[in-house]
Each structure stands twice: as structure tokens, then as C-alpha cells.
Amino acid sequence: MAITSTTFKKGDQRKRKSKGDLNKITKLTKEILESILADREDDINNALDELKNDPAKFIDAISKLLPYVIAKRTELTGAGGKDLMSPFMELMKQASKADGDTGSK
């Protein structure tokens, strides 16, 4: 391996980006979007209030907004790699069938 100015040297104390830290462009983009949305908060709330008359559309809108608020999980496993998400998904299916939802649009 060739030694360059960026090669790690033992004892190097430069600050490094921690896991999960945003890079400069991502951080700037996020700040701009947050400021735009903060100015439109009343409009967003009014639009959601109008959707409350149609529960299916309201839930659809909220579910589309959730990924921007909470982190997505790709898988949920327990001890020994046991799938913990399947029982939850089955309960959700049963609850939607009990409400008369066929799951199709």
C-alpha cells in the first residue's frame, strides 16, 4: 500500500465523522427543508384537518409522512434471529379485516 498524506498514522488525533453524523451537504439540505416546512406548518395542519373527514386518506397521508419523522427499521429480530415483525404484521392484518378493510385500493 502506498503511503499518502491521507494514510492513517498511529496516534493521529484528527476529528473523524462519527457513525450517523450528517455530511455538510445533507446537513445544509435538511436545515433548508426544515425552515421551509416550519413556515408552512399552518398550511400542513389545515390540509391534515381537511383529511380527517376521510379516515383512509388521513391515515395514508400520516403513514407517508412518518418516514420523515422516525427512522425506518429494515428488520426486527430477537434472540437466535427469530423474526419479531411477522406476529405484529399479522395482528395489523387481522385488525384491518375486522374493520372491513380488504387491503386493496
C-alpha positions as CSV (number, residue, x, y, z in Angstrom):
1,M,0.0,0.0,0.0
2,A,1.3,3.4,-0.9
3,I,1.8,5.9,1.8
4,T,-0.1,9.2,1.1
5,S,-1.0,12.3,3.1
6,T,-4.3,10.7,3.9
7,T,-2.9,7.4,5.2
8,F,-3.8,6.8,8.9
9,K,-0.8,7.1,11.2
10,K,-0.8,5.7,14.7
11,G,-1.6,8.5,17.2
12,D,-3.5,10.6,14.6
13,Q,-5.9,12.8,16.6
14,R,-7.8,14.4,13.8
15,K,-11.6,14.6,14.4
16,R,-13.4,12.0,12.5
17,K,-17.0,11.8,11.4
18,S,-18.9,9.6,13.8
19,K,-21.4,7.0,12.6
20,G,-24.7,8.7,12.0
21,D,-23.2,12.2,11.6
22,L,-24.5,14.0,8.6
23,N,-22.2,15.3,5.9
24,K,-22.2,19.1,5.2
25,I,-24.5,18.9,2.1
26,T,-27.0,16.6,3.8
27,K,-27.0,18.8,6.9
28,L,-27.5,22.0,4.9
29,T,-30.3,20.4,2.8
30,K,-32.0,19.3,6.0
31,E,-31.8,22.7,7.5
32,I,-33.2,24.4,4.4
33,L,-36.2,21.9,4.2
34,E,-36.9,22.3,7.9
35,S,-37.0,26.1,7.6
36,I,-39.4,25.8,4.5
37,L,-41.7,23.4,6.3
38,A,-41.7,25.5,9.5
39,D,-43.0,28.4,7.5
40,R,-45.8,26.2,6.1
41,E,-46.8,24.5,9.3
42,D,-50.3,26.1,9.4
43,D,-51.0,25.0,5.8
44,I,-49.9,21.5,6.5
45,N,-52.1,21.3,9.6
46,N,-55.1,22.7,7.7
47,A,-54.6,20.1,5.0
48,L,-54.4,17.3,7.5
49,D,-57.5,18.7,9.3
50,E,-59.5,18.5,6.0
51,L,-58.4,14.9,5.6
52,K,-59.8,13.9,9.0
53,N,-63.2,13.6,7.3
54,D,-61.9,10.7,5.3
55,P,-60.0,8.4,7.7
56,A,-58.5,6.3,5.0
57,K,-56.9,9.3,3.3
58,F,-55.8,10.7,6.7
59,I,-54.0,7.5,7.7
60,D,-52.5,7.3,4.2
61,A,-51.1,10.9,4.5
62,I,-49.8,10.3,8.0
63,S,-48.2,7.0,7.0
64,K,-46.4,8.7,4.1
65,L,-45.1,11.5,6.5
66,L,-43.9,9.1,9.2
67,P,-40.6,8.0,7.4
68,Y,-39.5,11.6,7.6
69,V,-40.0,11.7,11.3
70,I,-39.0,8.3,12.6
71,A,-36.2,6.0,11.4
72,K,-37.1,3.1,9.3
73,R,-36.2,-0.4,10.5
74,T,-35.3,-2.9,7.9
75,E,-35.7,-5.9,10.1
76,L,-36.6,-6.7,13.7
77,T,-35.1,-9.9,15.1
78,G,-34.9,-11.3,18.6
79,A,-32.8,-14.0,20.2
80,G,-31.5,-16.6,17.8
81,G,-32.6,-14.5,14.8
82,K,-36.3,-15.0,15.5
83,D,-38.4,-12.7,13.3
84,L,-40.3,-10.4,15.7
85,M,-42.1,-8.4,13.0
86,S,-44.3,-11.2,11.5
87,P,-46.6,-11.5,14.5
88,F,-47.0,-7.7,14.6
89,M,-47.9,-7.6,10.9
90,E,-50.4,-10.5,11.3
91,L,-52.1,-8.5,14.1
92,M,-52.3,-5.5,11.8
93,K,-53.9,-7.6,9.0
94,Q,-56.4,-9.1,11.4
95,A,-57.3,-5.6,12.8
96,S,-57.8,-4.2,9.2
97,K,-60.0,-7.2,8.3
98,A,-62.1,-6.6,11.5
99,D,-62.6,-3.0,10.4
100,G,-63.8,-4.2,7.0
101,D,-60.7,-3.1,5.1
102,T,-59.8,-5.5,2.3
103,G,-56.4,-4.1,1.9
104,S,-56.9,-3.2,-1.8
105,K,-57.1,0.3,-3.2
